[in-house]
Amino acid sequence: MQIHNLKRQHKNKKDRLVGRGGKHAKTSGRGGKGQTARAGNKRRPELRDIIKKLPKNRGYQFKSKKKPFKLNKDKIISKEGKIETFSEIRKRLGIKGRHIVIK
């Protein structure tokens, strides 16, 4: 057996090139002329520009901080010279997640 008698088992495949004419001819699958037919066609979506123009809502505001629970000094119960803590006031009055302001 000599080199000129050898044959491949599989045919030689070539890499495909995109947008270089080929079997599609003329525009090779890129449509007509213009911006979309050119190389590097990356247009910015219009919706993104609209979103970018809107102002950002900065920070996170807790709803509980907006409306504090006002409590008078005479409503606080003191036992044996100790003043009632905030957690005890919350349990007694049934306040959940509100900022307490003592006047």
Contacts in CASP RR format, 6 or more apart in sequence:
PFRMAT RR
TARGET T0000
AUTHOR 0000-0000-0000
METHOD contacts of the structure
MODEL  1
MQIHNLKRQHKNKKDRLVGRGGKHAKTSGRGGKGQTARAGNKRRPELRDI
IKKLPKNRGYQFKSKKKPFKLNKDKIISKEGKIETFSEIRKRLGIKGRHI
VIK
19 28 0 8 1.000
19 29 0 8 1.000
19 30 0 8 1.000
20 28 0 8 1.000
21 28 0 8 1.000
22 28 0 8 1.000
27 37 0 8 1.000
30 36 0 8 1.000
30 37 0 8 1.000
31 37 0 8 1.000
35 41 0 8 1.000
35 43 0 8 1.000
36 43 0 8 1.000
64 97 0 8 1.000
64 98 0 8 1.000
64 99 0 8 1.000
65 99 0 8 1.000
67 98 0 8 1.000
68 98 0 8 1.000
68 99 0 8 1.000
68 100 0 8 1.000
68 101 0 8 1.000
69 95 0 8 1.000
69 98 0 8 1.000
69 99 0 8 1.000
69 100 0 8 1.000
69 101 0 8 1.000
70 101 0 8 1.000
70 103 0 8 1.000
71 89 0 8 1.000
71 100 0 8 1.000
71 101 0 8 1.000
71 102 0 8 1.000
71 103 0 8 1.000
72 102 0 8 1.000
72 103 0 8 1.000
73 102 0 8 1.000
73 103 0 8 1.000
76 83 0 8 1.000
76 84 0 8 1.000
76 89 0 8 1.000
76 102 0 8 1.000
77 84 0 8 1.000
77 92 0 8 1.000
78 84 0 8 1.000
84 92 0 8 1.000
86 100 0 8 1.000
89 95 0 8 1.000
89 100 0 8 1.000
90 96 0 8 1.000
90 97 0 8 1.000
90 100 0 8 1.000
END
